[in-house]
């Protein structure tokens, strides 16, 4: 995964992970640090899903809160 021969690919993956953590934090109305802690403690679940129209999204659940994350859109479900 971390290819020393391709540091640009590693940087891109790091940027994508940071963007996902930021999106989860915004969707769950919490801080990025709290999202990281929830991941480390196994309290955060993420699942890739497809809606009835074929649109892809990530369903996130943490501490009783649920949100769907689509490209640029956050839908709270709790």
N, C-alpha and C positions, 0 to 999 in steps of 0.2 A: 504494500500500500504506500509506504513512504519510500519512494525511489530516489536514492541520492543522485542518480543520473539525471533526474528530471525535477529539480526544485520548483519549477513553475507549476507543475501538476500538483505538487504537495501544497503549494501556496493557494492554488485555486480550490482544492478540497477544504483547506482550513477556512477560507473565505465563505464557502458554501455552508460549512458547519456553523460558523458564526452567524450567518444570515438566518439559518434555521432556528438557532437558539434565540435570536432576537425576535423572530416571528412567533415562536412559542410563548415567550415572555409577554409580548404585546397581546396575543390572543387570550392568554390566561390572566392578564392584568397583574403581572408580577415583574420582578426584576430578573435580569439575565443570570445573576448570581444564584437566585433562588431556583431557576430552571436547572442550572448545572448541579446544584446540591440535590435536587429531586432526582436527576438522572443518576448521580453517584449513589444515592440511597435506594434506587430501584422503585421510586414512587411515581415516576412518569412513564406513561405508556404512549407509544405512537404507532399508528397503523395506517398504511396506505390503503385508500378506498377509491371506489369509482361510483359516481352517482348514476341515476337512471338515464341521463343524457350522455354518459360516457366521459364526463369530466372527472379528472383525477384530483384528489385532495388528501390531506393528512388529518386523521382524527387524533387528537391529543387528549389524554385524560391524566389528571393529577389532583390528588387530595379532594376528590368530589367535584372538581371542575372539569368540564368537557368543552372542547372547541374544535371546529373544523377550520383548517388552514388551506386556502386555495391561493394561487398566484396573486399576491397583493390584496387578498380579502380574508378577513378573520370573522368567523361566525361563532359566537358563544352559544352553547347548547344547554348550559346548566340552569 
